[in-house]
């Protein structure tokens, strides 16, 4: 189960980090499986960065089905899911494989592609898992997320009958100067600094940490895609876990 403090963080931010949710050895096995497929499918040599193209490899089917990734749903994550969802559906695999190779250039909070992964017709009964397969430093391509945005969306839905996905997303992103600043190329406010939107706390955070760390997020958390300005690949997995009915 999450601690009382972790539950408070999840309620406020819609994001909670579980450090060392699986072991460094398990993470290494997951990376080995991924590098095997990157080598086979894309000709990448883990010791030769000149071979690390494309920068965002996709279609990693054998890694997606690798049994090594089952360690992500270890006792720490299972206990947290039990507390948040009660009974939940056991997934067939551990979700999407996310890889961003070093791209060079500076890092900045993205101003485009902010979105959720589910719609707004009803309150979702699920949690999204983001598992770090390798160490991930700031600026290293970790998925940027708007902490507290689930609360902003929840409040917005009480003011409108609109439920169409794109319309709700776009209205939320226009609903406050803070969001308009977030989606502008010419920002006047640092979106990573905490801000108060009529009593709701928001800020942009990066999913960073050590191999084996897991983040749990509310399905309505807005997130985007960031460049990898570090020297090492960003390797993660993400998937939804759904409440059983």
Backbone as JSON, one array per atom type, in Angstrom:
{
  "sequence": "XXXXXXXXXXXXXXXXXXXXXXXXXXXXXXXXXXXXXXXXXXXXXXXXXXXXXXXXXXXXXXXXXXXXXXXXXXXXXXXXXXXXXXXXXXXXXXXXXXXXXXXXXXXXXXXXXXXXXXXXXXXXXXXXXXXXXXXXXXXXXXXXXXXXXXXXXXXXXXXXXXXXXXXXXXXXXXXXXXXXXXXXXXXXXXXXXXXXXXXXXXXXXXXXXXXXXXXXXXXXXXXXXXXXXXXXXXXXXXXXXXXXX",
  "N": [[0.84, -1.19, 0.0], [0.34, 2.33, -0.54], [1.95, 4.81, 1.45], [0.52, 7.08, 3.91], [1.5, 9.63, 3.36], [2.39, 9.31, 0.7], [-0.06, 8.8, -0.53], [-1.3, 11.27, -0.16], [0.34, 12.84, -1.8], [-0.2, 11.66, -4.3], [-2.91, 12.22, -4.53], [-2.87, 15.04, -4.62], [-0.98, 15.73, -6.67], [-1.36, 13.83, -8.66], [0.62, 12.14, -9.36], [2.99, 9.85, -8.28], [6.04, 8.69, -6.97], [7.72, 5.6, -6.82], [10.45, 4.61, -5.42], [13.07, 2.32, -6.31], [11.4, 0.14, -7.04], [11.66, -2.21, -8.44], [14.47, -4.44, -8.84], [17.95, -3.48, -9.41], [19.29, -5.45, -10.83], [17.18, -6.73, -12.16], [16.38, -4.58, -13.77], [18.67, -4.36, -15.36], [18.54, -6.75, -16.8], [16.25, -6.23, -18.31], [17.17, -4.09, -19.87], [19.18, -5.42, -21.29], [17.66, -7.17, -22.85], [16.3, -5.3, -24.39], [18.42, -3.99, -25.74], [19.34, -6.13, -27.26], [17.25, -6.41, -29.12], [17.3, -3.86, -30.31], [19.76, -4.01, -31.55], [19.33, -6.13, -33.35], [17.11, -5.25, -34.84], [17.64, -2.61, -35.62], [20.34, -2.34, -35.95], [21.91, -1.28, -33.91], [24.67, -0.68, -31.81], [25.39, -1.07, -28.51], [27.68, -0.02, -27.42], [28.56, 1.86, -29.18], [27.82, 4.91, -29.91], [27.51, 6.14, -32.41], [25.95, 4.51, -33.9], [23.41, 4.77, -33.01], [20.74, 5.21, -34.23], [17.41, 5.04, -35.52], [16.49, 8.07, -33.65], [14.27, 7.73, -32.08], [13.38, 4.82, -31.76], [10.87, 2.49, -32.71], [8.26, -0.06, -32.63], [9.16, -2.29, -31.19], [8.87, -5.28, -30.77], [9.66, -7.85, -29.72], [10.91, -7.13, -27.35], [8.75, -5.98, -26.06], [7.24, -8.22, -25.37], [8.91, -9.53, -23.67], [9.75, -11.64, -20.98], [11.34, -10.77, -18.94], [10.5, -8.26, -18.17], [8.37, -8.63, -16.46], [9.08, -8.25, -13.86], [8.59, -5.63, -13.25], [6.02, -5.4, -12.22], [6.25, -5.98, -9.41], [6.2, -6.76, -5.82], [6.09, -4.2, -4.52], [4.87, -2.42, -6.39], [2.51, -3.82, -6.94], [1.24, -3.8, -4.44], [0.77, -1.06, -4.14], [-1.0, -0.63, -6.27], [-3.11, -2.24, -5.44], [-4.03, -0.73, -3.3], [-4.87, 1.62, -4.58], [-6.66, 0.82, -6.6], [-8.09, -1.4, -5.75], [-9.31, -4.5, -6.68], [-7.67, -5.47, -9.65], [-6.96, -5.75, -13.2], [-4.87, -8.22, -14.43], [-2.17, -7.54, -16.5], [-1.24, -8.59, -19.86], [1.25, -8.07, -20.8], [3.99, -5.77, -20.19], [3.52, -3.31, -21.34], [4.05, -0.34, -23.38], [7.17, 0.17, -25.01], [9.55, 2.55, -24.44], [11.87, 4.51, -25.95], [14.39, 6.91, -26.24], [17.02, 8.12, -27.95], [20.17, 9.83, -27.33], [20.04, 13.17, -28.45], [21.36, 15.54, -28.72], [21.9, 19.13, -28.48], [20.1, 21.75, -26.67], [18.02, 21.34, -23.71], [14.56, 21.81, -23.1], [11.41, 22.6, -21.58], [8.76, 21.2, -23.33], [6.55, 22.88, -25.65], [4.53, 21.95, -27.13], [2.22, 19.27, -28.02], [0.96, 18.48, -25.64], [-1.07, 16.34, -23.79], [-3.6, 13.94, -22.74], [-3.93, 10.39, -22.18], [-6.34, 9.17, -22.21], [-9.92, 9.54, -22.64], [-12.7, 11.74, -21.71], [-15.26, 11.01, -21.11], [-16.14, 9.59, -18.94], [-15.23, 9.17, -15.47], [-12.02, 7.91, -15.19], [-11.05, 4.58, -14.29], [-8.36, 3.63, -13.56], [-4.76, 3.32, -13.51], [-1.71, 4.7, -14.57], [1.4, 3.25, -15.28], [4.82, 4.04, -15.16], [7.88, 2.9, -15.85], [11.28, 2.93, -15.05], [13.92, 1.8, -16.88], [16.57, 2.31, -16.98], [19.04, 4.51, -15.47], [17.96, 7.86, -15.2], [18.49, 11.09, -15.89], [17.87, 14.64, -15.24], [16.76, 16.36, -18.13], [17.19, 14.24, -19.76], [15.31, 13.1, -21.46], [13.17, 12.07, -20.06], [9.69, 11.63, -19.55], [7.84, 14.6, -19.61], [5.49, 15.94, -17.29], [2.41, 17.39, -16.21], [2.02, 18.05, -13.09], [-0.78, 17.88, -11.0], [-2.6, 18.45, -12.99], [-4.7, 16.71, -13.41], [-6.57, 17.42, -11.51], [-7.27, 19.95, -12.37], [-8.52, 19.35, -14.8], [-10.62, 17.77, -13.83], [-12.08, 19.68, -12.37], [-12.71, 21.45, -14.46], [-14.48, 19.89, -15.96], [-16.77, 19.97, -14.47], [-17.9, 22.3, -15.19], [-18.88, 22.28, -17.76], [-20.68, 20.69, -20.45], [-19.29, 19.51, -22.37], [-17.51, 16.79, -23.72], [-15.95, 15.76, -25.69], [-12.84, 14.56, -26.79], [-10.6, 16.11, -27.95], [-11.65, 18.69, -27.84], [-12.07, 19.15, -25.06], [-9.42, 18.87, -24.1], [-8.15, 21.01, -25.49], [-9.61, 23.21, -24.55], [-8.97, 23.17, -21.82], [-6.23, 23.72, -21.98], [-6.34, 26.3, -22.78], [-7.46, 27.55, -20.68], [-6.34, 29.05, -18.63], [-3.92, 31.58, -17.82], [-1.52, 30.35, -17.05], [-1.47, 27.82, -18.35], [-1.61, 28.75, -20.96], [0.83, 30.01, -21.14], [2.47, 27.74, -20.85], [2.07, 26.45, -23.3], [3.18, 28.14, -25.11], [5.7, 29.34, -27.35], [7.21, 31.46, -26.57], [7.86, 31.98, -23.58], [6.99, 33.53, -20.47], [7.02, 32.77, -17.9], [8.48, 30.31, -15.83], [7.56, 27.05, -16.39], [8.17, 24.98, -14.7], [8.19, 25.9, -12.19], [6.3, 25.99, -9.18], [2.81, 26.73, -9.3], [-0.27, 28.4, -8.5], [-3.5, 27.69, -9.3], [-6.23, 29.05, -8.78], [-6.46, 27.75, -6.28], [-5.6, 25.2, -6.92], [-2.67, 23.34, -7.19], [-0.1, 23.41, -9.58], [2.56, 22.25, -11.71], [5.3, 21.63, -13.92], [6.92, 18.54, -14.14], [9.72, 16.33, -14.59], [10.02, 12.87, -15.39], [12.3, 11.42, -13.72], [15.12, 9.56, -12.37], [16.38, 6.55, -10.83], [17.4, 3.39, -12.26], [14.89, 0.99, -11.99], [13.12, 2.48, -10.54], [9.68, 3.42, -10.27], [6.96, 5.25, -11.51], [3.64, 6.16, -10.67], [0.76, 7.34, -12.24], [-2.16, 9.45, -12.48], [-4.75, 8.9, -14.89], [-5.58, 11.26, -16.17], [-3.5, 13.03, -16.2], [-1.77, 15.55, -17.82], [0.69, 15.25, -20.31], [3.77, 15.27, -22.23], [6.2, 15.11, -24.92], [9.66, 14.96, -24.68], [12.94, 16.14, -25.66], [16.04, 14.24, -25.67], [18.65, 15.36, -24.07], [20.84, 14.38, -22.86], [23.67, 12.08, -22.46], [23.12, 9.43, -22.55], [20.87, 6.73, -23.45], [17.33, 7.13, -23.11], [15.34, 4.88, -21.5], [12.37, 3.36, -20.97], [9.28, 1.89, -19.76], [5.77, 1.89, -20.25], [2.38, 1.61, -19.19], [-1.22, 1.17, -18.89], [-3.0, 0.16, -15.99], [-5.93, -1.46, -15.24], [-8.9, -1.18, -13.31], [-10.66, -3.95, -12.0], [-13.9, -5.26, -12.75]],
  "CA": [[0.0, 0.0, 0.0], [1.03, 3.6, -0.42], [1.88, 5.44, 2.77], [-0.4, 8.22, 3.96], [2.15, 10.75, 2.67], [2.35, 9.03, -0.74], [-1.44, 8.98, -0.97], [-1.53, 12.71, -0.25], [1.04, 13.32, -2.99], [-0.93, 11.2, -5.47], [-4.16, 12.98, -4.59], [-2.58, 16.43, -5.0], [-0.22, 15.86, -7.93], [-1.69, 12.81, -9.64], [1.88, 11.48, -9.68], [3.76, 9.44, -7.11], [7.22, 7.91, -7.34], [8.07, 4.46, -5.97], [11.87, 4.31, -5.65], [13.54, 0.93, -6.21], [10.25, -0.77, -7.08], [12.25, -3.49, -8.83], [15.91, -4.41, -8.54], [18.89, -3.07, -10.45], [19.55, -6.62, -11.67], [16.02, -6.88, -13.05], [16.47, -3.5, -14.76], [19.75, -4.69, -16.29], [18.03, -7.79, -17.7], [15.34, -5.57, -19.25], [17.98, -3.34, -20.83], [19.85, -6.38, -22.17], [16.66, -7.62, -23.82], [16.04, -4.19, -25.31], [19.58, -3.8, -26.62], [19.36, -7.24, -28.22], [16.34, -6.11, -30.22], [17.8, -2.69, -31.02], [20.84, -4.48, -32.42], [18.79, -6.97, -34.42], [16.14, -4.54, -35.68], [18.13, -1.31, -36.1], [21.79, -2.34, -36.09], [22.52, -0.44, -32.89], [25.67, -1.25, -30.91], [25.26, -0.32, -27.25], [28.96, 0.62, -27.11], [28.94, 2.76, -30.28], [26.73, 5.87, -30.1], [27.32, 6.52, -33.81], [24.96, 3.6, -34.49], [22.14, 4.93, -32.31], [19.68, 5.82, -35.03], [16.8, 6.36, -35.34], [16.55, 8.59, -32.28], [13.11, 7.22, -31.33], [13.01, 3.55, -32.36], [9.56, 1.95, -32.33], [8.0, -1.41, -33.12], [10.05, -3.21, -30.47], [7.89, -6.32, -30.44], [10.18, -8.9, -28.85], [11.12, -6.52, -26.03], [7.43, -5.79, -25.46], [6.76, -9.49, -24.83], [9.97, -10.14, -22.87], [9.35, -12.02, -19.62], [12.16, -10.03, -17.97], [9.79, -7.06, -17.73], [7.36, -8.93, -15.46], [9.55, -7.78, -12.55], [8.04, -4.3, -12.97], [4.87, -5.6, -11.33], [6.7, -6.66, -8.21], [5.38, -6.55, -4.63], [5.87, -2.77, -4.2], [3.88, -1.85, -7.31], [1.24, -4.52, -6.74], [0.63, -3.32, -3.22], [0.27, 0.28, -4.41], [-2.18, -0.78, -7.14], [-4.19, -2.76, -4.6], [-4.58, 0.37, -2.52], [-5.49, 2.64, -5.44], [-7.7, 0.28, -7.49], [-8.74, -2.6, -5.26], [-9.0, -5.56, -7.63], [-7.29, -4.94, -10.95], [-6.77, -6.76, -14.23], [-3.47, -8.57, -14.69], [-1.87, -7.29, -17.92], [-0.55, -9.66, -20.57], [2.65, -7.65, -20.93], [4.26, -4.57, -19.39], [3.19, -2.08, -22.03], [4.83, 0.29, -24.44], [8.61, 0.34, -24.81], [9.85, 3.95, -24.77], [13.31, 4.73, -26.11], [14.84, 8.13, -26.9], [18.47, 8.19, -27.98], [20.69, 11.2, -27.21], [19.76, 13.95, -29.65], [22.15, 16.76, -28.76], [21.14, 20.37, -28.34], [19.64, 22.09, -25.32], [16.74, 20.8, -23.26], [13.58, 22.79, -22.63], [10.05, 22.09, -21.43], [8.1, 21.32, -24.62], [5.35, 23.73, -25.68], [3.55, 21.29, -27.97], [1.88, 17.86, -27.82], [0.43, 18.18, -24.32], [-2.25, 15.52, -23.99], [-3.82, 12.79, -21.88], [-4.04, 9.16, -22.97], [-7.72, 8.68, -22.14], [-10.92, 10.58, -22.84], [-13.32, 12.4, -20.57], [-16.67, 10.64, -21.04], [-16.41, 9.15, -17.57], [-14.03, 9.18, -14.63], [-11.29, 6.66, -15.46], [-10.7, 3.71, -13.16], [-7.09, 3.03, -13.97], [-3.53, 4.0, -13.13], [-0.66, 4.47, -15.54], [2.73, 2.92, -14.75], [6.0, 4.45, -15.94], [8.98, 2.19, -15.21], [12.61, 3.33, -15.53], [14.8, 0.65, -17.1], [17.93, 2.8, -16.76], [19.1, 5.79, -14.76], [17.41, 8.93, -16.04], [18.81, 12.38, -15.28], [17.14, 15.76, -15.83], [17.15, 16.66, -19.5], [17.52, 13.0, -20.44], [14.2, 12.56, -22.23], [12.08, 11.59, -19.22], [8.42, 12.22, -19.96], [7.39, 15.72, -18.78], [4.1, 15.8, -16.88], [1.89, 18.52, -15.45], [1.49, 17.65, -11.8], [-1.99, 18.6, -10.63], [-3.5, 18.73, -14.12], [-5.92, 15.89, -13.28], [-7.53, 18.19, -10.73], [-7.75, 21.04, -13.23], [-9.47, 18.74, -15.73], [-11.8, 17.37, -13.05], [-12.86, 20.89, -12.09], [-13.23, 21.98, -15.71], [-15.6, 19.07, -16.41], [-17.97, 20.36, -13.73], [-18.39, 23.59, -15.72], [-19.25, 22.14, -19.15], [-21.21, 19.41, -20.9], [-18.38, 19.03, -23.41], [-16.71, 15.62, -23.36], [-15.14, 15.34, -26.82], [-11.46, 14.53, -26.3], [-9.78, 17.24, -28.38], [-12.26, 19.93, -27.37], [-11.76, 19.31, -23.64], [-7.98, 19.13, -23.97], [-7.82, 22.35, -25.97], [-10.21, 24.19, -23.65], [-8.15, 23.2, -20.59], [-4.95, 24.36, -22.29], [-6.62, 27.74, -22.95], [-8.32, 27.98, -19.57], [-5.65, 29.86, -17.63], [-2.64, 32.1, -18.33], [-0.42, 29.41, -16.81], [-1.48, 26.86, -19.45], [-1.29, 29.45, -22.21], [2.29, 30.18, -21.1], [3.05, 26.42, -21.07], [1.96, 26.07, -24.71], [3.73, 29.21, -25.92], [7.13, 29.28, -27.63], [7.84, 32.6, -25.89], [7.35, 31.93, -22.21], [7.36, 34.57, -19.51], [7.05, 32.12, -16.59], [9.05, 28.97, -15.84], [6.48, 26.13, -16.06], [8.57, 24.02, -13.68], [7.98, 26.53, -10.89], [4.93, 25.75, -8.71], [1.84, 27.81, -9.51], [-1.58, 28.17, -7.9], [-4.6, 28.01, -10.21], [-7.48, 29.12, -7.99], [-6.45, 26.74, -5.23], [-5.01, 23.94, -7.38], [-1.24, 23.48, -7.42], [0.39, 22.78, -10.8], [3.93, 22.5, -12.13], [5.83, 20.59, -14.8], [8.01, 17.72, -13.6], [10.26, 15.28, -15.46], [10.14, 11.56, -14.77], [13.72, 11.11, -13.6], [15.43, 8.7, -11.24], [17.31, 5.44, -10.98], [16.85, 2.15, -12.81], [14.07, 0.29, -11.01], [12.08, 3.38, -10.02], [8.41, 3.4, -10.98], [5.98, 6.31, -11.24], [2.22, 5.91, -10.92], [0.09, 8.6, -12.54], [-3.59, 9.48, -12.79], [-4.9, 8.91, -16.35], [-5.84, 12.6, -16.7], [-2.32, 13.89, -16.13], [-1.26, 16.01, -19.1], [2.11, 15.0, -20.5], [4.23, 15.57, -23.58], [7.4, 14.41, -25.36], [10.82, 15.85, -24.51], [14.18, 15.65, -26.26], [17.07, 13.69, -24.79], [19.86, 16.19, -24.17], [21.91, 13.71, -22.1], [24.58, 11.25, -23.25], [22.69, 8.04, -22.47], [19.5, 6.55, -23.93], [16.19, 7.05, -22.19], [14.68, 3.6, -21.66], [11.27, 3.23, -20.03], [8.08, 1.21, -20.23], [4.56, 2.46, -19.67], [1.11, 0.95, -19.52], [-2.33, 1.35, -17.97], [-3.55, -0.94, -15.23], [-7.35, -1.14, -15.13], [-9.67, -1.75, -12.21], [-11.51, -5.07, -12.38], [-15.33, -5.07, -12.44]],
  "C": [[0.89, 1.25, 0.0], [0.93, 4.1, 1.01], [0.89, 6.59, 2.73], [0.19, 9.42, 3.22], [2.11, 10.55, 1.15], [0.94, 9.2, -1.3], [-1.78, 10.46, -1.1], [-0.88, 13.29, -1.5], [0.28, 12.91, -4.25], [-2.24, 11.96, -5.63], [-3.93, 14.39, -5.09], [-2.01, 16.54, -6.4], [-0.7, 14.93, -9.03], [-0.49, 12.01, -10.08], [2.56, 11.09, -8.38], [4.88, 8.52, -7.57], [7.46, 6.81, -6.31], [9.53, 4.11, -6.24], [12.17, 2.83, -5.48], [12.38, -0.06, -6.15], [10.63, -2.14, -7.62], [13.76, -3.32, -8.81], [16.73, -3.92, -9.72], [19.22, -4.24, -11.38], [18.41, -6.88, -12.64], [16.05, -5.82, -14.15], [17.53, -3.81, -15.8], [19.3, -5.76, -17.28], [17.07, -7.2, -18.74], [16.11, -4.78, -20.3], [18.69, -4.29, -21.81], [18.88, -6.86, -23.25], [16.39, -6.54, -24.86], [17.21, -3.96, -26.26], [19.7, -4.92, -27.65], [18.44, -6.93, -29.41], [16.77, -4.87, -31.0], [18.93, -3.06, -31.97], [20.28, -5.23, -33.62], [17.94, -6.15, -35.4], [16.74, -3.29, -36.34], [19.65, -1.26, -36.26], [22.51, -1.47, -35.09], [23.5, -1.25, -32.04], [25.66, -0.43, -29.63], [26.54, 0.41, -26.87], [29.4, 1.63, -28.17], [27.8, 3.73, -30.57], [26.51, 6.3, -31.55], [26.29, 5.64, -34.5], [23.56, 3.81, -33.92], [21.14, 5.74, -33.11], [18.71, 4.71, -35.45], [16.79, 6.79, -33.88], [15.39, 8.08, -31.43], [12.65, 5.91, -31.96], [11.68, 3.03, -31.82], [9.43, 0.52, -32.85], [8.85, -2.47, -32.45], [9.24, -4.37, -29.9], [8.44, -7.38, -29.49], [10.47, -8.37, -27.45], [9.79, -6.36, -25.31], [6.93, -7.06, -24.79], [7.78, -10.18, -23.92], [9.5, -10.43, -21.45], [10.17, -11.28, -18.56], [11.41, -8.85, -17.38], [8.71, -7.35, -16.69], [7.78, -8.45, -14.07], [9.03, -6.38, -12.23], [6.86, -4.4, -12.01], [5.28, -6.47, -10.14], [5.84, -6.29, -7.01], [5.1, -5.08, -4.33], [4.8, -2.16, -5.09], [2.53, -2.52, -7.11], [0.51, -4.01, -5.5], [0.03, -1.92, -3.43], [-0.99, 0.23, -5.27], [-3.37, -1.32, -6.35], [-4.86, -1.63, -3.83], [-5.33, 1.39, -3.37], [-6.7, 2.1, -6.21], [-8.53, -0.83, -6.86], [-8.33, -3.77, -6.16], [-8.71, -4.95, -9.0], [-6.95, -6.07, -11.9], [-5.28, -6.98, -14.48], [-3.17, -8.36, -16.17], [-1.11, -8.47, -18.54], [0.93, -9.34, -20.77], [2.79, -6.31, -20.21], [4.22, -3.28, -20.22], [4.2, -1.61, -23.05], [6.3, 0.42, -24.04], [8.98, 1.74, -25.32], [11.36, 4.15, -24.8], [13.53, 6.07, -26.81], [16.36, 8.17, -26.81], [18.94, 9.64, -27.79], [20.57, 11.95, -28.54], [20.61, 15.21, -29.77], [21.26, 17.98, -28.59], [20.66, 20.58, -26.92], [18.31, 21.43, -25.0], [15.84, 21.94, -22.82], [12.25, 22.09, -22.46], [9.34, 22.25, -22.78], [6.87, 22.23, -24.54], [4.25, 23.1, -26.51], [3.28, 19.87, -27.47], [1.45, 17.52, -26.39], [-0.91, 17.46, -24.48], [-2.43, 14.56, -22.81], [-3.94, 11.57, -22.78], [-5.43, 8.54, -22.91], [-8.66, 9.86, -22.32], [-11.61, 10.98, -21.55], [-14.81, 12.07, -20.43], [-17.08, 10.21, -19.64], [-15.11, 9.18, -16.79], [-13.29, 7.87, -14.81], [-10.99, 5.9, -14.18], [-9.45, 2.92, -13.54], [-5.95, 3.88, -13.43], [-2.51, 3.72, -14.22], [0.67, 4.27, -14.83], [3.79, 3.42, -15.71], [7.21, 3.86, -15.22], [10.3, 2.57, -15.85], [13.5, 2.09, -15.64], [16.27, 1.02, -16.92], [17.89, 4.09, -15.97], [18.69, 6.9, -15.72], [17.61, 10.26, -15.33], [17.95, 13.48, -15.89], [17.67, 16.09, -17.21], [17.42, 15.43, -20.35], [16.37, 12.36, -21.2], [13.07, 11.98, -21.41], [10.79, 12.35, -19.5], [8.03, 13.39, -19.05], [5.9, 15.64, -18.52], [3.69, 17.03, -16.09], [1.26, 17.99, -14.17], [0.28, 18.52, -11.46], [-2.97, 18.8, -11.76], [-4.75, 17.86, -14.07], [-6.99, 16.63, -12.5], [-8.11, 19.35, -11.54], [-8.79, 20.51, -14.2], [-10.75, 18.36, -15.01], [-12.68, 18.58, -12.76], [-13.47, 21.46, -13.36], [-14.46, 21.21, -16.15], [-16.87, 19.36, -15.64], [-18.59, 21.63, -14.28], [-18.93, 23.48, -17.14], [-19.85, 20.77, -19.4], [-20.3, 18.77, -21.94], [-17.58, 17.83, -22.9], [-15.83, 15.14, -24.53], [-13.67, 15.57, -26.5], [-10.68, 15.8, -26.66], [-10.34, 18.56, -27.86], [-11.94, 20.19, -25.9], [-10.29, 19.63, -23.44], [-7.65, 20.56, -24.35], [-8.4, 23.44, -25.06], [-9.42, 24.3, -22.35], [-6.85, 23.96, -20.85], [-5.11, 25.85, -22.58], [-7.25, 28.37, -21.71], [-7.65, 28.93, -18.59], [-4.35, 30.39, -18.24], [-1.47, 31.14, -18.12], [-0.34, 28.39, -17.95], [-1.15, 27.53, -20.78], [0.22, 29.73, -22.28], [2.99, 28.85, -21.41], [3.1, 26.08, -22.56], [2.47, 27.15, -25.65], [5.22, 28.99, -26.16], [7.89, 30.39, -26.9], [7.27, 32.71, -24.49], [7.83, 33.11, -21.38], [7.48, 34.01, -18.1], [7.63, 30.72, -16.76], [7.96, 27.97, -15.47], [6.87, 25.06, -15.04], [8.5, 24.61, -12.27], [6.54, 26.3, -10.44], [4.05, 26.99, -8.93], [0.51, 27.4, -8.89], [-2.65, 28.63, -8.87], [-5.9, 27.94, -9.42], [-7.56, 27.97, -7.0], [-5.9, 25.39, -5.64], [-3.56, 24.18, -7.74], [-0.83, 22.74, -8.7], [1.87, 23.12, -11.0], [4.33, 21.38, -13.08], [6.95, 19.86, -14.08], [8.48, 16.75, -14.69], [10.26, 13.96, -14.68], [11.6, 11.15, -14.81], [13.94, 10.16, -12.42], [16.42, 7.62, -11.59], [16.61, 4.24, -11.61], [16.11, 1.39, -11.72], [13.02, 1.16, -10.36], [10.83, 3.27, -10.89], [7.58, 4.6, -10.54], [4.59, 5.76, -11.51], [1.56, 7.25, -11.18], [-1.39, 8.39, -12.78], [-3.74, 9.57, -14.3], [-5.12, 10.29, -16.95], [-4.65, 13.54, -16.56], [-1.88, 14.26, -17.55], [0.24, 15.75, -19.18], [2.47, 15.23, -21.96], [5.47, 14.73, -23.88], [8.57, 15.39, -25.29], [12.04, 15.28, -25.23], [15.1, 15.05, -25.21], [18.35, 14.47, -25.01], [21.02, 15.6, -23.38], [22.75, 12.85, -23.04], [24.15, 9.8, -23.31], [21.25, 7.91, -22.94], [18.49, 6.61, -22.79], [15.44, 5.76, -22.51], [13.63, 3.44, -20.56], [10.23, 2.27, -20.61], [6.88, 1.85, -19.55], [3.34, 1.67, -20.09], [0.05, 1.33, -18.49], [-2.61, 0.03, -17.24], [-4.99, -0.56, -14.9], [-7.99, -1.87, -13.95], [-10.55, -2.88, -12.75], [-12.96, -4.79, -11.97], [-16.03, -6.43, -12.38]]
}
